[in-house]
């Protein structure tokens, strides 16, 4: 927007111009110059006459009047333009003012409308709140009256309705269960294969766990007499030097029995040397036992180093390496400890890499988690023995925590401890990894069968494939096809409650067969 200019602002430049011209005329008069402004004197050719001062002044006055008239015209024009511009500016300002007033009025109207709506909403909210309170009170009163009229509690009525609905919709429920199972199977089959293959790849070892017995085969039964010796001197010397029991009852075989697998191995190697040597004497037995002990110690230390190097662990204390080497002759539920440790450590490393955990902590935790099992000179659990040994050797606390928690003796202190626990469970729980105590095995199978027999309509139950399949025969007169599907689902859920952990999976096969027999006489 342009600033407003007054009449004086337009006249000042014009007056200044006039004054400047007058000053020039005065200076020219003082110097008697022939030219003043734009007025020039004309000199005649034959004779030269001086121009009078009055004529010059008159000429200058005429010039000044002309300039003043031009200035007035210019000032009038400028004034007219200024007034026109001022008029336009005032009209524009008036238009803007009117628009602003209109907008203010519109905003005021909207604010008033919003205020009215807000009041109305508050009023409706209070009304709705009161109605909800009344509805809750009415609902409570109706429930109380219904309970009194029906002579049963709300929970009892709910259970009664649920049973009735289940009976009515059991076919639909069975259909939904089948559809859900098919969908889960379809979606999970591919991923399950990938997980299994990946676990097998990471847990692959150079050899698998083998179940061995300390036996020596002999071709000559007379050698047993030489082992016994005169009045049993040789066999007593052998048992005292090795700490094992010798069984000679079976033909062609000598069995060695001991809870200490290292002692049993020393006795086996020593007995093989005696068979080859042929000289069976108490002194010779003691010499060979001492020699074999040194050899076995070297073998175990080498095996411990080999195990550490296979999983990428170096500079471990020599005491720990020697104890890890004893895993070569140590079995847990029939599973070789050195194979189990190697397998578990590989699985743990793979899991740690996938989850972004500390791989070094998981690696040491898996490698040393069962080291307490080969400490035989102290009486405590293998977890506590392992923790005490690692503290003595100055191992990191994070590794000690993994060992302490791998059987859930303490709450899991870190994600690395959870990974060690999972890797140990995977290695020990895979099919074929371990033997199972026969009493526990029979007890588990019996429990599985009893769970299935507890449901109505079940006639016979057979636990097959070492408890990994449960075959259930039902009475076709008591259960139809839909009820059979629901019963199988309930049996599965009950087994999950009773067996939080079990190796592999349990397949439930429910058979409903209708047989009709007619006899014609």
VENTAZI-V998474 format. One record per helix or strand of 3 or more residues. SS is the DSSP state (@ for helix, = for strand). FROM is the first residue (numbers start at 0). LEN is the number of residues. If there is no record, write none. Layout:
SS&FROM&LEN + SS&FROM&LEN
This chain:
@&6&25 + @&52&98 + @&153&15 + @&169&34 + =&214&3 + @&221&7 + @&229&13 + =&244&3 + =&252&5 + @&260&17 + @&281&29 + @&317&12 + @&336&19 + @&358&10 + @&370&4 + @&381&11 + @&396&8 + @&414&15 + @&437&16 + =&457&7 + =&468&6 + @&480&18 + =&506&6
